[in-house]
Amino acid sequence: MSIHNQEAARSLRRSHSLSVGCGSKRLDGGNGFRFVCFTHRCQPSRMTENPTPAREPAATAENRLQELIDAGVPEHLRPWLRQMGVGALVVKMGIKFVEMSAERIVATMPVLGNTQVAGILHGGAHVVMAETLGSFAASIHAGANRHAVGIEVGATHHRSVAAGLVTGTATALQLGRTLAVHEVVMTDEQGRRLSTARITNLIRDNA
């Protein structure tokens, strides 16, 4: 730390009773300031957010049912998913199911809200869609008293998309006793292929 920074840190400690640290710690000073320490240099910034991560409210059975309806889950699958819903990330990303079976699952997702800095659909969103569809399909295949655990997922990107809805279609490549493998193809509104993914799920007995 330079002499200038040392003097600045001592001044801050005297003014705000701040204990200077290092790493990526956040320390609260006085007068509504938060000091973010990076590589031994304290940089004050106005506190604008709650330092405690917000917890999602506990879902009620009624809320979960509405979540399933909003996500397009077919009525015959709702009793199976009533206790867990479709998952917070599926809701946040706006994924809507069109059809659902072990052999084939189709869903849509908006580009808006799921983009990266260049304004195109984030590559990770492709993988989220692939894992979501493949995992639900494998879970349907697993049936009662069994569950699916994803063990591998990967995607190849073919082209970008900056607006509209994308459609993901998961098709079973193998539905075995212990493994389920699905190919997931993402397309734009013109039917052009955006990415191709493959996901493998291990089928296990419930404990």
HELIX and SHEET records of a PDB file:
HELIX    1   1 ILE A    3  HIS A   16  1                                  14    
HELIX    2   2 ALA A   61  ASP A   70  1                                  10    
HELIX    3   3 GLU A   75  LEU A   77  5                                   3    
HELIX    4   4 ARG A   78  LEU A   81  1                                   4    
HELIX    5   5 ALA A   88  MET A   93  1                                   6    
HELIX    6   6 GLY A  123  ALA A  142  1                                  20    
SHEET    1   A 3 ARG A  26  ASP A  28  0                                        
SHEET    2   A 3 PHE A  33  PHE A  38 -1                                        
SHEET    3   A 3 ARG A  41  ARG A  46 -1                                        
SHEET    1   B 6 LYS A  96  MET A 100  0                                        
SHEET    2   B 6 ARG A 104  PRO A 110 -1                                        
SHEET    3   B 6 LEU A 165  LEU A 175 -1                                        
SHEET    4   B 6 LEU A 179  THR A 187 -1                                        
SHEET    5   B 6 ARG A 193  ASP A 205 -1                                        
SHEET    6   B 6 ARG A 146  HIS A 157 -1                                        
END                                                                             
